[in-house]
Amino acid sequence: MRPFSLLGVVWDDADAALHGRVKVRTRATGSGRWSGWQDVQTHNDDAPDLGAAERHDSEVRGSTAPLWVGDSDAVQLRITPRPAAVPRSPSRPGCGWNSSTPAAGRPPTAATGPAPGPARPGRGGRLRRQRGPRPARRHRDPGARPRRLPGRHRRRRPDAPARTAVGPRPRIVTRAGWGADESLREKKFIYTKTVRAAFVHHSGSGNNYSCAQAPSLIRAMYRFHVKSNHWRDIGYNFLVDKCGTVYEGRAGGVAKPVMGAHTLGFNNDSTGIAVLGTFTGAEPPKPALDAISHLTAWKLGLHSVDPRATVQLLSRGGNRYPKGAKVRMHTISGHRDGFLTDCPGVHLYNKLATTRLAAAQLQGR
């Protein structure tokens, strides 16, 4: 087996779920030491919608969440299913390599070097009306008292356009910045009409990574989604690491309404943001929470969406809402709001109310 740093279990039927417990342990490259047994999250609901073009004429598979295990060269797997719970034709573990040089015969090990800096908001973010030429000044009697019109320069004309509430754009590491191999993905892009909501996820890949390793983790996840799951590209529109750095996910333009594969049933007219880590038993880092606020203030603001509001979305089918159901959700929702899943972990999910308020303040609301 070639060296790897991320792994997951895949199976043929994309609509089947693995109801049971999956544990793995890995052998470290070089030392030959085996790790302790680790749980792999078995949900497979970060996926293209059932009727999406991404599923047409393809071999989309079901899978567990990927798990970051560090530089390894062997894996052992244990599956403890409930009765009749193992999906048809379970595959061997699929592994995501740290591919930064596509032409190389053997994938390199984990990325080294300084970590990308934390996401910082850019300048601007508000559209300002341009003032026209000033009218000629009237000559007045020097001895007369100047008149002050009540409310002058304070009231906006009824017919004047309202200022758009868009938060400042955060710094976003591009796909080239994290080393995406563009030969892996499909060349065409799929767009929706707009972005009406943002779904927050955790990657389920564990918290045992450094910020310097985040680009390597994303490259491995990208390969896992494309080569093991047979998706057209990485599923998330954006990713955020524990240091608050924001990364471009699915290709097509960060400011555009790119169709993702992140929330089965609600990928249409939404954007998916995954925080790298697992937050079922751990608190999300504050830099990551701040990054979500800045990112949603900007991304939702581009489409005139208030982060504090709710929106009615149409389900494309899933285990929580049937196809065609009209569902009222927060414009910043957790994955579990649209699907029966633990994602984004209870600790991250409980922070979303604060995130909505912070994003609205960044929009100037």
Salt bridges, closest charged atoms under 4 A:
ASP15 OD1 - ARG55 NH1 3.43
ASP39 OD1 - ARG21 NE 2.84
ASP39 OD1 - LYS23 NZ 3.44
ASP45 OD1 - HIS43 ND1 3.21
ASP45 OD2 - HIS335 NE2 2.94
ASP46 OD1 - HIS201 ND1 3.50
ASP46 OD1 - HIS335 ND1 3.09
GLU54 OE1 - ARG250 NH1 2.91
GLU59 OE1 - HIS230 ND1 3.90
ASP73 OD1 - ARG27 NE 2.83
ASP159 OD1 - ARG157 NE 3.35
GLU182 OE2 - ARG175 NE 2.94
GLU182 OE1 - ARG185 NE 2.58
GLU186 OE1 - ARG232 NH1 2.99
ASP233 OD1 - ARG175 NH1 3.27
GLU283 OE2 - HIS347 ND1 2.85
GLU283 OE1 - LYS351 NZ 2.64
ASP290 OD2 - LYS286 NZ 2.83
ASP306 OD2 - ARG308 NH2 2.94
ASP306 OD1 - ARG365 NE 3.72
